[in-house]
């Protein structure tokens, strides 16, 4: 007799695409005789695992005793023609694997995830070869999809069709793999300001001032450009790293050195700064580090002095506060972008340019720094997402993404996977709800964001987790002051003096303070301490990057960490919360939803 387990029966239902089935349908799905299937199903029914019912069209149909066993099971359903994958109740492994070659496009409250495989996902996939990428797809998809795999192979090949090289006379050349690509793709799409003159049927002379335009144009045409130019390597500097690298950090460094350019993409706490210092050691050339704020410049200087052999006279800062160019110079994007300072950086040969918080690079002011000539260009970011849909500019302006699956870092214990919960909070009373309903625009959003019921919800969460240090994030100063009073905690905002702010942060790091209320200055660009608990009271109308940055404040190798996102029920904050947390979900972080426990 065929041995049909309860699990095999559930698999047969899933394959048949229905919640119940006849013995003949089960036999067909499990490739056995109907009589054998009937006997095995009767045994499962006798054991209490499944149920049976007589119907007119067939003597018996069978179904699971507990219907939830179907609804709670993971299902991965590929749609090759649409290049989509829909997953119900995905496991963390499945989400992490899909994030390597697909984009999370949508989620639902019922736990359904829709992924889309785009051209740029294949170009940026963190695999060394096409065969490795295909093997990664097959590990997570329930069946082989030849048509989809053929399309993936085509996209993988497209990423090697164009490359930039340096002519022996020193100017830049665009090379195409074929006459057709140069004649029918590159030259029609790139005007004379970009391609100055043809050199052969497959080569063109490039205007170096228009390299960003060239890369962006061909990228949008479906052809990412490989940059193999012979660029400046800078005067050599002897520097050694005094830290032991983790295996994946060394892998990042090795992959960067092979490619000469790239963007390290990893969760907060994964040690991208340490890896960047490892790259500096490997390159061994004069280095320019670009940061969005003076505070980050000071942090970088202290990190370099503490963890490398560099001395104080080898590390300089160049911004509004001081202007010292050294073997390693840390400058703000804003200063480098100013015409009156530009010659300082253009006239120097840099062996390495590091773009910290690289998600800013596509913006008008910041992207001016990408024209600086350097053989090695390194970007650092945890959140390469932008609300203007210019994420691809990060890679065309700096280099391809280099990263490690967030899931792998969670599993290895290098980074604590946060428990993320979106909690829906009711209005305090009908008057508040009516005021919201009659408002519009920014006033309406602000009323939902500053819902006074969030004060008590935040206080409840902090009492419930009184063993954890907490950061409470707000977007509005009035709300921040109100929450600070309710929680008996300091409020740190842009109005807080630098010295006072640093004093609060130091007290938090040493444990003298258990709670800090922080405005949006805490999202990036300052040395905000990490916490075991984060509560986002407002700011859901901000960017996806902001949501990930705030979650990142709990993502350190320190054990269990919690992030609660408070959204006012029945308002647009509900959709905003799900949208802002989707980036984390795409990286393998499980995001749950619930109502206030106090209701």
N, C-alpha and C positions, 0 to 999 in steps of 0.2 A: 504494500500500500504506500502511496505517496505521503510523505510526512510534511504536512502543511502547518506551519507555526502561525501564531497570531500575527506576528510581524509580517510573514509572507502574505497573509490575507489582507492586511492593511496596504501592503505594497501593490497587491493586485487591484484593490479598489482605486488606489491612486493612479495606476497605469490605465485603468478603464475610465477614469475621470468621473466617477460617480460614488455616492456614499453607500450604495448597497449593490449587490450583484447576485445573479443566479449561480448555481453550481457550474453550469456550462461556461459562463463568462469567466469564473475563477479558473476553471480548467484551461481555458484558452490563454489566459494571461500567464498561467504558471506552467503551461505546456505539459499537461497530464490528462489522463482520461477523466471523463465526467463522473464515472462511478467512483473513481478514487477521490476526486474532489469532494463529492457528496459525503462519502464516509468520513473523510478528514474533517469536514465542516461540522458534521454531527458530533464528532468528538470534541471539537472546540466549543460547541453549544452545550454539551454535557458538562464541560469544565467551567461553564459560566463566562467564557471569554467573548462569545458573540451571541446574537439572537437570530431567530428565524421567524418568518411569517408567510402564510399561504396567500397567494393572489390568484386571480382568474387566469392571467396569461401565462403563468408558469407555476408549477406545483409549489415551489419554495424560493424565497429570496432570503439572503443573509446580510446582516449588518452588524457593526460593532455594538457591544453592550453599552459602552461609553462613547458617545458621539464626539466628545472633546478630544479623544485620542486621534481623531482625524484632523480637527481644527488646530491642534497644537503641534502637529508634525511639520518639519521643514519640507518645503517643496520648491524645487528649482526647475523652472519651466523656461526653456530658451525659445525665442522667436527669431530664427536665423535670418529670415527675409527682412525683418525690421531691425536686425542687429540689436535686439533687446533681450533682457533676461529678467523675468519676474520671479521673486523669491518670497514665499510665505513663511513666516516664523524662522528667519535665517539664523543659523548658529554663528558665533563670532568668527570661527574659522572661515565659513562661507563668505561673510561680509569682507573679511580681510583679503581673501583670495580674489574676490571680484574687484576690489578697489585697485588691484594691480593693473587691470586692463580695461576697466569699465568705469563709467561715471554714474553716480547715484542721482537719478533724475527726480524721483518722487518717493514718498512714503505715505502710509495711511495709519490711522489709529489702530487698525486691526492687525498691524504687524506685517503688511505687505510692502516689499521694496521693489522698485522698478529701476533697473540699470540699463544704460544705453552705451554701446561700444562705439565710440567716435574715432575719427581718424587720429586726432591728437592723443587719444588714450593709447593707441597702438604705438605711435611715434615715441611716446614718453614712457612706455612700459619698462619696468626695471628688470629686463632680462638680457643676458649676454648674447642670445642667439634666437632666431625664429623658432627653432625646435624647442627651446626652453619655454618660450611664450606659449606655444601650442600645447605643450605638456601641462603648463599651469592652467590653461583653459580646461583641458580635459579632466583635471583633478576636481574641478568644481561643477562642471556641467554634467547632467545625468546621461548624456549620450553625445557621440561625435556629431559635429555639424559641418560636413564637408564644404558646403557653400560659404558658411561663415569663415571657416579656416582659410579658404581660398582668398577671401576678401582681406583677411588679416595679413596674409602673406603679401598681397599686393601693396598694402599700406606700409608694411615693414620695408619692402623694396623701395618704395617711393622716398623713404628717408635717406637714401644713399644716391639719389640721382644728380644732385647739385652739390658742389663744394667750392669754397673760396681758397685760393692759394696765393702765394707771393711769387711774382716773376723775379728772375735773376737780377733785373734792373731795379727792383724794389717796389714796384706798384702791384696793386691787387687785381687778381684775375678770377672771374667766375667760370668754372668748368662744368659742362653738362655731359652726361653719359652718352648722349646721342645728338645728332644734328637736329632731329625732330624736336627734342626737348628745348634746345637752344632757340631754334627757329620758330617754333609754334607755341612755346610757353614763355620763356624768359624774355626774349626781345619784344614781343608784342605787349607784354605787361609792364615792362620797365622802360621808362622814357630816357631821353638823352642825358638828363641830369643824373641818372643812375648808371647806365651803361654808356660809357663815353665813345667806345668804338669797338667793332668786331675785330678779333685777332685771327680767328679761324672759324670753321663751321661749328665748333663746339666750345669756343672760348671767347670771352669778351672782357675788355678793360673796364674796371669798375671805379667809379668816383667814391673814394673812401669816406667822404663826408655824408654819403647817402647809404651807408651799409645797413643802418637800421631799417630804412625804407625797403631796400632789396630783400632783406630777410623776412620782413613782415609780408611783403607782396607775394613772394613765392610760398611762404607758409600758408597764406590764405588760398593760394592756388592749389594747395595739397602737396607741396614739396618743401619740407624743412631743409635748410641749407647746413651742410657741414662746414665748419670754419677751421681750415687747416693752414691758416696764414703763419708765416714766420714773423712773429711779433716780438716786441722788446722783452728782454728777460731781466733788465735792471742790473745795477751793480750788485755783485754777490754780497750776502751777509751770512755770517756764521751764527746760526741759532739752533738750539736744541730744546726739546720739550721735556719738562720734568715730571710729566704725568704718565701713568700707564694707560694705554688706549684699550678700550673695549674692542672685541673682535669686529663688530659692525662699523665702529668708527675707523678702524684701520682699512676696512673694505671701502668705506667712503673715500678715504684719502687715496687709495690705490686706483680706484675708478676715476677719480678726478685727475690724477697725474697722467693716466693713460689718455684722457680726453682733452686735457689742457683747460677746459672750461666746464662749468656745470653749476647747478643749484642744489644744495643740500636741503632736502625736504624731510623733516622729521618732527615728531611731537615735542612740545616743550619738555625740557628735562632730559632729552636724549643726548645732549652734549655736542650740539652743533658748533658752539664756540670752541670747545676743546678740539674738535676735528679740524676746524679752521686753523688753529694754531699748529696742528699736525701738518696741514697743507703748507703753511708758512715754512716750517722746518724742511719739508720735502722739496719745495721750490727753491728756497735759499736765495731769494732776490729781494731787492727793495720793495716794500709793500705799502699800499694805500688802503686803509680800511674806512669805508663810508658808512655813516650811521645817521639816524634821523634826529638825534638830539645831543646836546652837550653832556647830559647826564650819562647817556650810553657811551660817549667818547671817554669819559672818566672811568666808567666801569671797564671798558676794554683795556685801557692803560694799566689799571690795577691787575687785571687778569693776566696780561702779558708779563708784567714784572713779577707776579707771584708764581707763574707756572712755566716760564721759559728762562733761558739764559740771557735774555736781553737786559741791558742796563738802562738806567733812567735817561742817560744822554743819547740812547739809541731810539727812544720812543717819544714822539712829539704829538701834540694836538694842534689842529688848525680849525678855528671857528671864531665866533664872536668874542669869546673869552680870552683866547690866546692864539698865537699864530707861529708855531714852530714846526718846521719841516725836518724830519729826521729819516733814518734808514727805514723805520716803520712809522708812518704818519696816520693818525686817526682824525678824520675830518667829517663835518656834517655835509649832507647832500646839498643843503641850501647854500652853503658857502662855496662849494665847488661849482655850483651852477651860476654863480655871480660873475659877470664879465670882468669886473675889476680884479678878481682872484684867479681867473681861469688860467692865465699864463703860468702861474706857480705850478700847476699840476700838468699842464700840457707840455711844458719845457723839460719835465723830468721823465726819465725812463723807469717805468714801474715793472717789476718782475711779477707782481701779483696785485690785483685789485679785488678787495672783498666787499661785497654789497650786503650789509646786514639789514634785516627786515626787508628782504628783496621784493616783497609784495608791493612796495611803494614805487619801484622803478618805472612802471609804465606812466606815472603821472608826469605832467609837462616839465616841472622843475627838476624832478629827480632823474628823468631819463637823459638829461644833458650829460650826466656823468658817464653814461655808457659809451660815449665816443672816445674816452681816454684809451690810448693804445697800451695794451699789455698782452703778453703771451698767455697769461693765466687770469681768468675771471671767475670768481667764486661767489655765488649767491647763497644766503642763508635765510630760510623761512620755515615756520611751522605751518603757515596758512597761506598758500599761494592762491587765494581766491579774492576776486574783486567784483564789486557790484556793477562795474562798467563793462564786464565780460572781456577784460583785456588780460586774463591770466596768461594766455599764450605769449604775450609781449615779454613776460619775465624770462621765458626760455629763448625767445628769438634775440633779445637784447643781451643776455648774459651767457646762457648755455643750457643744455638739456638737464632735466631733473635727475638727481642722484639721491636715492633715499632707501630706507629700510621700512618694511611693513610695520605699522604701528603695532599690529597684533604680535609680531615677533618680539618686540621690545616689552610688551605687556607680559607675554609668556615667560620671557627670560628674567623678569623682575627688575629690569633696568628702569622702567617707567611704570608708575602705578596707574592702572586703568581706572578712571573715575567712574563712579556710579552716577549717571546723569538722569535726573527726574524733572520733567516739566510738571509743575503743580498749578492747577487752575484754582484761582482764588475768587470768591464771590464779592459782590459789592457790599459795603458796610450796611447800606440801607437802600430803600426804594428811591429816596431823594437823589442819592449819588447816581443810581442807575438811570433815572429820568434825566438828570443833567447831562450825562454822557449821550443819551439817545437824542437829545435836542441840539447837541454841539456838532461841529464839523471840522474837517481839516486837522491842523496841528493841535487845536484846542481839544478835540476829541481824543487824539492819540495821547496827549499829555494827561488827560483825566484818567485814562486807563492805566498809564504808566505809574501815576502817583496815587492810585487807589489806596486810601488809608488802611484798608484791610490787610495790605501787604505788611504793614508795620507789625501787626500782631502775629501774622504768619511767620515773619522772620524771627520774631522773639520766640515763638513756639519751636522753630527749628533749632535755634541756638540752645534753648533749654533741653531739647531732646538729645542734642549732641554736645553736651557741655564739656566733654572730654577733648574736644577738638578746637584748634585755633581756627577762627573764621574771618573771611573777607566778605563784606557785603557791598555789592556794586550798584551804583545808581547813575542816572544820567542828569538829574536835575538837582541844583544846589539846595533848593528849599526842601525837597524830599530827603536829601542827604542829611541836612541839619536835623530834620524831624526824626529820622531813623536813629541818628547818633544819640539824640536825647532818649528815645525809647529803649535803646540798647545800652545806654550808659557807656558809649564808646567814642573815640575821637573820629572826626570827619576830615579826610584829607582830600583836597580839591586843588584846582589850579590857583586858587587864592591863598593857599597855605604857603607860607614862606619856606624856601628851600631848606633852611637849617631846621625848622620845626618839623617839616615832613620827614627828613632823614632821622630825626630823633624818634619819631613815632615808629618808623620802619625798624630801627635798631631795637626798640623795646619789643616789637612784635617778634623779631628774629630770636631774641634771647628769652622769650616767654614771659616777659614782664607785662605784656598786653595780650589779651585773649582775642580781642575783636577789633577790627578796623572797618569803618565805612569809607568807601573810596569812590570818587567820581571817575569819569572816563579817562582821566590821566593814567589810571592804572592798567589800561589795556595793553600798552606797549611803550617802549621808549624811556622807562624809568626802572630803577632797580627795586621793584616791588617784591616783598618777600612772598614765599610760597605758603600755602595753607592746606589744612586737611579738609576744610569745609568752605565752599563758596556759595553765596546766595546772590543771584542776579535779580534785584528788585525792579529794575527798569533798564531800558536800553535795547528792547527787543526790536525796535524799528531801525536799529543800526545794521552793520554789515555782518555777513556770515563770519568774516575774519574776527570781528569783535567777539562773537560768541565763542569761537574756538580759543581766542586768547584768554578769555575769562576762565574757560574750562581748564586751560593749560596751567593756571595758577595752582591747581591741585594735582597736576600730573608729574609727580616726582617719586623716586623709589623709596617712599616712606610708609608704605602700607596702604590701608583702605583710605580712599578719598571720595568726597561727595560733592556734587554740584546740583543745586536746586535752582530752577528757572521759574520765577513767579509770573504768571500771566493772568490777567483779569478775565474771568469766564464771560463768554458771550460777546467778546470784543475781538477786534482784528489782531490783538496780541496772541490769540490762540494760534492762528496761522503763522504769525511772525515767529513764535517760539519754535514751532516745528521746522520752519524754513531755516532758522539760524542754527539749529542743532543738527541739521541734515549733514553738514560737513563732517561732524564728529561721527555720525552714524556710518557714513561712507568709509571711514577709516577703521571700522570694526568696534567702535564704542557702542554699547547698548544704551539706547535712550528710551526711558519709560515715561508714561503719563499717568497722572492721578488727580483727583480732586483734593481740596484742602481737608486735612484730617479733623479740622475743628468744626466742619459743617455737619 
